[in-house]
Amino acid sequence: MVKMGVIGAGRMAMVHIRGIVRGISNIKIKSVADPYMPDATKAELKALGIENTFKDHRSILDDPDIQAVLIASSTDTLAQFSVESLRAGKHTFCEKPVGRTIQSIMPVVQAVDSYPDLKYQVGFNRRFDHNFHALYDAVKEGKLGKLHFLRICSRDSVTPPQSYVRISGGIFLDMMIHDIDLIRFFAQSDVEEVYAIGNVLIDQYFEDEGDVDTAIVTLKFRNGAMGVIDNSRKAVYGYDQRAEIHGSLGCAELNNDMKNSVNVLTAAGIHNEGPVWDTLDRYIAAYKSEMISFIHAIENDLTTQVTIYDSLQAVVTGLACKKSLHERRPVKLSEILEGI
Ligand SMILES: NC(=O)c1ccc[n+]([C@@H]2O[C@H](COP(=O)([O-])OP(=O)(O)OC[C@H]3O[C@@H](n4cnc5c(N)ncnc54)[C@H](O)[C@@H]3O)[C@@H](O)[C@H]2O)c1
């Protein structure tokens, strides 16, 4: 049994907490800290059997009874809390992206290196989706041969509110970062160069916030493979999450998780109810699986499946996409790392 403390009690933290309490028997959540925790959240935590709530995250880090910390507070706090948590001797699971700049992530890289006995995992949950993992297995088992190209399509069903877009860090670091991590995972290689194009085609407020709502990125990997990611902030038919990997021995494709598998065939055509609606519908099991994997790494002294290096690479790639969009040219990742 691993005793855990949670920093943050917002949307993502509660997804994790509910999943752990209801479905992971070898984690016991002892306390949750969030300075802005609403009474309704406190009531829900109490109903889930979690009595200890604090404003200050130090109350968790100073508790010798807690072995592992889950950090799901706002993005600007993730890196600092990661460093503090490791220094306090806690195994640490941190939500993505850990930081939006290389400068903010590097102290975490150093802390992870300084405490080799502590496990550190980043919340790139899509690697743990059963379908994406099966696609990865096809690559890993060599069924596709040498990889030639990889394609990920990732489109949200509902646009985020303008207030969220303002603080999101932009489409590449907020949304595409998941796809960047996934495509690196599939390619089993770091990205060497990207070229991004993007536009505002859905709603003017993306432009008002200096962002785009539609983007395509091509990627060159160090191992020679090539990739394409397309992102849209709005797909009217549901949450569109597809992928395809093509190699010397064949191709593997992954279609959407559907609301159900019924096709109605009539003279008007073939109809089904379409893909599931959002990230919670699609990835709820993956959030639980990533946590099981983290605890498994702690209990069996294994390397975690998503490391701080993975997070750093995803952020550097996201920053290269941003630069490419603004400068309208291909950008090598080495340019982003220059002078750091
Ligand atoms: N893996 C995923 O699919 C996924 C999905 C959504 C969000 N996220 C990530 O999870 C993190 C949280 O996102 P969210 O959607 O839950 O946001 P949110 O705004 O709902 O929650 C953030 C919480 O952090 C709390 N907080 C702020 N300062 C704090 C502090 N000093 N100590 C403790 N708590 C503090 C806020 O009060 C809030 O309750 C973000 O980094 C985001 O990138 C990941």
The ligand as a Tripos MOL2 file, in Angstrom:
@<TRIPOS>MOLECULE
LIG
   44    48     1     0     0
SMALL
NO_CHARGES

@<TRIPOS>ATOM
      1 N1         -3.2930   14.7700  -18.7580 N.am      1 LIG1
      2 C1         -4.3540   15.3950  -19.1970 C.2       1 LIG1
      3 O1         -5.0960   14.9070  -20.0590 O.2       1 LIG1
      4 C2         -4.7000   16.7330  -18.6140 C.ar      1 LIG1
      5 C3         -5.9790   17.2700  -18.8170 C.ar      1 LIG1
      6 C4         -6.2720   18.4910  -18.2200 C.ar      1 LIG1
      7 C5         -5.2970   19.1580  -17.4710 C.ar      1 LIG1
      8 N2         -4.0680   18.6180  -17.3420 N.ar      1 LIG1
      9 C6         -3.0220   19.3140  -16.5730 C.3       1 LIG1
     10 O2         -3.3750   19.2640  -15.1920 O.3       1 LIG1
     11 C7         -3.0240   20.4990  -14.5520 C.3       1 LIG1
     12 C8         -4.2750   21.0430  -13.8630 C.3       1 LIG1
     13 O3         -5.2550   21.3030  -14.8410 O.3       1 LIG1
     14 P1         -6.7930   21.4280  -14.4520 P.3       1 LIG1
     15 O4         -7.5520   21.3500  -15.7170 O.co2     1 LIG1
     16 O5         -7.1150   20.4940  -13.3520 O.co2     1 LIG1
     17 O6         -6.8400   22.9230  -13.9130 O.3       1 LIG1
     18 P2         -7.7570   23.5080  -12.7580 P.3       1 LIG1
     19 O7         -7.6430   24.9810  -12.8770 O.co2     1 LIG1
     20 O8         -9.1070   22.8720  -12.7650 O.co2     1 LIG1
     21 O9         -7.0330   23.0280  -11.4230 O.3       1 LIG1
     22 C9         -5.8260   23.5700  -10.9640 C.3       1 LIG1
     23 C10        -5.9210   23.5930   -9.4550 C.3       1 LIG1
     24 O10        -4.6590   23.9690   -8.9180 O.3       1 LIG1
     25 C11        -4.9180   24.7190   -7.7620 C.3       1 LIG1
     26 N3         -3.7670   25.4730   -7.3230 N.ar      1 LIG1
     27 C12        -3.3100   26.6750   -7.7760 C.ar      1 LIG1
     28 N4         -2.2370   27.0580   -7.0340 N.ar      1 LIG1
     29 C13        -2.0200   26.0650   -6.1220 C.ar      1 LIG1
     30 C14        -1.0820   25.8840   -5.0710 C.ar      1 LIG1
     31 N5         -0.1600   26.8190   -4.7970 N.pl3     1 LIG1
     32 N6         -1.1580   24.7530   -4.3190 N.ar      1 LIG1
     33 C15        -2.0840   23.8120   -4.5690 C.ar      1 LIG1
     34 N7         -3.0400   23.9410   -5.5450 N.ar      1 LIG1
     35 C16        -2.9880   25.0550   -6.3010 C.ar      1 LIG1
     36 C17        -6.0910   25.6160   -8.1700 C.3       1 LIG1
     37 O11        -6.7550   26.1490   -7.0380 O.3       1 LIG1
     38 C18        -6.9650   24.6230   -8.9400 C.3       1 LIG1
     39 O12        -7.8980   23.9780   -8.0850 O.3       1 LIG1
     40 C19        -2.4740   21.4130  -15.6560 C.3       1 LIG1
     41 O13        -1.0870   21.4350  -15.5970 O.3       1 LIG1
     42 C20        -2.9270   20.7780  -16.9500 C.3       1 LIG1
     43 O14        -1.9880   20.9490  -17.9940 O.3       1 LIG1
     44 C21        -3.7670   17.4170  -17.8730 C.ar      1 LIG1
@<TRIPOS>BOND
     1     1     2 1
     2     2     3 2
     3     2     4 1
     4     4     5 ar
     5     4    44 ar
     6     5     6 ar
     7     6     7 ar
     8     7     8 ar
     9     8     9 1
    10     8    44 ar
    11     9    10 1
    12     9    42 1
    13    10    11 1
    14    11    12 1
    15    11    40 1
    16    12    13 1
    17    13    14 1
    18    14    15 2
    19    14    16 1
    20    14    17 1
    21    17    18 1
    22    18    19 2
    23    18    20 1
    24    18    21 1
    25    21    22 1
    26    22    23 1
    27    23    24 1
    28    23    38 1
    29    24    25 1
    30    25    26 1
    31    25    36 1
    32    26    27 ar
    33    26    35 ar
    34    27    28 ar
    35    28    29 ar
    36    29    30 ar
    37    29    35 ar
    38    30    31 1
    39    30    32 ar
    40    32    33 ar
    41    33    34 ar
    42    34    35 ar
    43    36    37 1
    44    36    38 1
    45    38    39 1
    46    40    41 1
    47    40    42 1
    48    42    43 1
@<TRIPOS>SUBSTRUCTURE
     1 LIG1         1 GROUP 0 **** ****
